[in-house]
Amino acid sequence: LSVTSVEDPVIMSKIRQNLREKHARHIADLRAYYDAEIHSLKQQLEASHKTASSEDLKKINQSLADRCDQLDAALNEASARIKDLENKNAVLERQVADWRDRFYTVSNNSKGLQERMEEMRTNNKEKDNTISRLKSRLQDLEEAFEKAYKLSDNKNTRLKEENKMFQNLLGEYESLGKEHERVKDTLNTTENKLLDANTQISDLKRTISKLEAQLKQVEHENMLKLRH
């Protein structure tokens, strides 16, 4: 069984149907075999009635009765073993379905984290561009401030206004810088979660492979027991 086969409910239904049909055929063959044995023993018993003495008939009858009991016990044991293997198959199928659902859940979470990380990267890139533009504007203002300061010491009012603009711009720049750092921290956290999700996906894949191997082994044991 491959992961694709396990994920396909139609294939799994056909496999279970085939196993049930095989079990039914094997049980029918066993019953036919034991019925033939019992019929043959009965014929031997009837034939021996005509030639054997009363004491011999009792011994033969007891031997045949013991043989019939052994055959019935063997048939019951085989039926119980087949039922046990069917129960094990059902348990393994439920485990595979459970791990497959968990695998889908983790995959969906990983996909969501990847999309979120891409969005954050895009936003971070836009903020980097904004910070670059602000740096360029800040540099222009610094140059203009220096030129204005050199041209006239009497333009205190203008200088104050420009200084105020400069301080406001500087505050905006610092605020964007802090926001940029927070975005970077969030991006790192998201990347760590994505790594954890990928690790969990790998673990789930390995667990599904082990369960598939166990299911295959139980089916192999079932076939060996049925042949026996």
C-alpha positions as CSV (number, residue, x, y, z in Angstrom):
1,L,0.0,0.0,0.0
2,S,1.3,3.5,-0.9
3,V,0.3,6.8,0.7
4,T,-1.8,7.5,-2.4
5,S,-3.7,4.2,-2.1
6,V,-4.3,4.9,1.6
7,E,-5.7,8.3,0.8
8,D,-8.1,6.9,-1.9
9,P,-11.3,5.6,-0.1
10,V,-12.3,3.6,-3.2
11,I,-9.1,1.7,-3.2
12,M,-9.3,1.0,0.5
13,S,-12.9,-0.1,0.1
14,K,-11.9,-2.6,-2.7
15,I,-9.0,-3.9,-0.5
16,R,-11.3,-4.5,2.4
17,Q,-13.9,-6.2,0.1
18,N,-11.2,-8.4,-1.4
19,L,-10.0,-9.4,2.1
20,R,-13.5,-10.2,3.2
21,E,-14.1,-12.3,0.1
22,K,-10.8,-14.2,0.6
23,H,-11.7,-14.9,4.2
24,A,-15.1,-16.1,3.3
25,R,-13.7,-18.4,0.6
26,H,-11.0,-19.8,2.9
27,I,-13.5,-20.5,5.7
28,A,-15.8,-22.2,3.1
29,D,-12.9,-24.3,1.9
30,L,-12.0,-25.3,5.4
31,R,-15.5,-26.2,6.2
32,A,-15.8,-28.2,3.0
33,Y,-12.5,-30.0,3.8
34,Y,-13.6,-30.9,7.3
35,D,-17.0,-31.9,6.2
36,A,-15.4,-34.2,3.6
37,E,-13.1,-35.6,6.4
38,I,-16.1,-36.3,8.6
39,H,-18.0,-37.8,5.8
40,S,-15.1,-40.1,4.9
41,L,-14.8,-41.1,8.6
42,K,-18.5,-41.9,8.7
43,Q,-18.1,-44.1,5.6
44,Q,-15.1,-45.9,7.2
45,L,-17.2,-46.3,10.3
46,E,-20.1,-47.8,8.4
47,A,-17.8,-50.1,6.5
48,S,-16.1,-51.2,9.7
49,H,-19.5,-52.0,11.2
50,K,-19.9,-54.9,8.8
51,T,-16.6,-56.6,9.6
52,A,-15.4,-55.5,13.0
53,S,-16.5,-56.9,16.4
54,S,-18.5,-55.0,19.0
55,E,-15.3,-54.1,21.0
56,D,-13.5,-53.0,17.9
57,L,-16.5,-50.9,16.8
58,K,-16.4,-49.1,20.2
59,K,-12.7,-48.4,19.8
60,I,-13.2,-47.2,16.2
61,N,-16.2,-45.1,17.2
62,Q,-14.3,-43.5,20.0
63,S,-11.3,-42.8,17.8
64,L,-13.5,-41.3,15.1
65,A,-15.3,-39.2,17.7
66,D,-12.0,-37.9,19.0
67,R,-10.9,-37.1,15.5
68,C,-14.1,-35.2,14.9
69,D,-13.6,-33.2,18.1
70,Q,-10.0,-32.4,16.9
71,L,-11.3,-31.2,13.6
72,D,-14.0,-29.0,15.2
73,A,-11.4,-27.5,17.5
74,A,-9.0,-26.8,14.6
75,L,-11.9,-25.2,12.7
76,N,-12.9,-23.0,15.6
77,E,-9.3,-22.0,16.3
78,A,-8.8,-21.0,12.6
79,S,-12.0,-19.0,12.6
80,A,-11.0,-17.2,15.8
81,R,-7.6,-16.4,14.4
82,I,-9.1,-15.1,11.2
83,K,-11.5,-12.9,13.3
84,D,-8.5,-11.6,15.4
85,L,-6.6,-10.7,12.2
86,E,-9.7,-8.9,10.8
87,N,-9.9,-6.9,14.1
88,K,-6.2,-6.0,13.8
89,N,-6.7,-4.9,10.2
90,A,-9.6,-2.7,11.3
91,V,-7.6,-1.1,14.1
92,L,-4.7,-0.4,11.7
93,E,-7.0,1.1,9.2
94,R,-8.5,3.5,11.8
95,Q,-5.0,4.5,12.9
96,V,-3.9,5.2,9.3
97,A,-7.1,7.3,8.8
98,D,-6.4,9.2,12.0
99,W,-2.7,9.9,11.1
100,R,-3.8,10.9,7.6
101,D,-6.3,13.5,9.1
102,R,-3.5,14.8,11.3
103,F,-1.2,15.0,8.3
104,Y,-3.8,17.0,6.4
105,T,-4.3,19.3,9.4
106,V,-0.5,20.0,9.8
107,S,-0.2,20.5,6.0
108,N,-3.0,23.0,6.0
109,N,-1.4,24.9,8.9
110,S,1.9,24.9,7.2
111,K,0.4,26.3,4.0
112,G,-1.3,29.0,6.1
113,L,2.0,29.9,7.8
114,Q,3.8,30.1,4.4
115,E,1.1,32.4,3.0
116,R,1.3,34.5,6.2
117,M,5.1,34.6,5.9
118,E,4.9,35.7,2.3
119,E,2.5,38.5,3.2
120,M,4.8,39.7,6.0
121,R,7.8,39.6,3.7
122,T,5.9,41.8,1.2
123,N,4.9,44.2,3.9
124,N,8.5,44.2,5.3
125,K,9.8,45.0,1.8
126,E,7.4,47.9,1.4
127,K,8.4,49.3,4.8
128,D,12.0,49.0,3.9
129,N,11.3,51.0,0.8
130,T,9.5,53.6,2.9
131,I,12.4,53.8,5.4
132,S,14.8,54.3,2.4
133,R,12.7,57.1,1.1
134,L,12.5,58.7,4.6
135,K,16.2,58.4,4.9
136,S,16.7,60.2,1.6
137,R,14.2,62.9,2.6
138,L,15.9,63.3,6.0
139,Q,19.2,63.7,4.3
140,D,17.8,66.4,2.0
141,L,16.3,68.2,5.0
142,E,19.6,68.1,6.8
143,E,21.4,69.6,3.8
144,A,18.7,72.2,3.5
145,F,19.0,73.0,7.2
146,E,22.7,73.4,7.0
147,K,22.5,75.7,4.0
148,A,19.8,77.8,5.7
149,Y,21.9,78.0,8.9
150,K,24.9,79.2,6.9
151,L,23.0,81.7,4.9
152,S,21.6,83.7,7.7
153,D,21.6,83.7,11.5
154,N,18.6,86.0,11.5
155,K,16.2,83.5,10.1
156,N,15.5,82.0,13.5
157,T,11.8,81.5,12.9
158,R,12.4,79.6,9.7
159,L,15.0,77.6,11.3
160,K,12.7,76.7,14.2
161,E,10.1,75.6,11.8
162,E,12.5,73.5,9.8
163,N,13.9,72.1,13.0
164,K,10.4,71.2,14.1
165,M,9.8,69.5,10.8
166,F,13.1,67.7,11.2
167,Q,12.2,66.5,14.7
168,N,8.8,65.3,13.4
169,L,10.4,63.5,10.5
170,L,13.0,62.0,12.9
171,G,10.2,60.7,15.2
172,E,8.4,59.2,12.3
173,Y,11.6,57.6,11.1
174,E,12.3,56.1,14.6
175,S,8.7,54.9,14.8
176,L,9.0,53.1,11.5
177,G,12.3,51.7,12.6
178,K,10.7,50.1,15.7
179,E,7.8,48.8,13.6
180,H,10.4,47.4,11.2
181,E,12.1,45.5,14.1
182,R,8.8,44.2,15.3
183,V,8.0,42.9,11.8
184,K,11.4,41.2,11.6
185,D,10.8,39.5,15.0
186,T,7.4,38.3,13.9
187,L,8.8,37.0,10.6
188,N,11.5,35.1,12.5
189,T,8.8,33.6,14.8
190,T,6.7,32.6,11.8
191,E,9.7,31.0,10.1
192,N,10.4,29.0,13.2
193,K,6.8,27.8,13.3
194,L,7.1,26.8,9.7
195,L,10.2,24.7,10.4
196,D,8.4,23.0,13.3
197,A,5.4,22.3,11.0
198,N,7.7,20.8,8.4
199,T,9.4,18.7,11.0
200,Q,6.0,17.5,12.3
201,I,5.0,16.7,8.7
202,S,8.1,14.6,8.3
203,D,7.4,12.7,11.5
204,L,3.8,12.1,10.4
205,K,5.0,10.7,7.0
206,R,7.4,8.3,8.8
207,T,4.6,7.2,11.2
208,I,2.2,6.6,8.2
209,S,4.9,4.5,6.5
210,K,5.3,2.5,9.7
211,L,1.6,1.9,10.0
212,E,1.4,0.9,6.3
213,A,4.3,-1.6,6.9
214,Q,2.4,-3.0,10.0
215,L,-0.8,-3.3,8.0
216,K,1.1,-5.1,5.2
217,Q,2.7,-7.5,7.7
218,V,-0.6,-8.3,9.4
219,E,-2.1,-9.0,6.0
220,H,0.9,-11.2,5.2
221,E,0.4,-13.1,8.5
222,N,-3.3,-13.4,7.7
223,M,-2.6,-15.0,4.3
224,L,0.0,-17.4,5.8
225,K,-2.4,-18.5,8.5
226,L,-5.2,-18.9,5.9
227,R,-2.9,-21.1,3.7
228,H,-1.9,-23.1,6.8
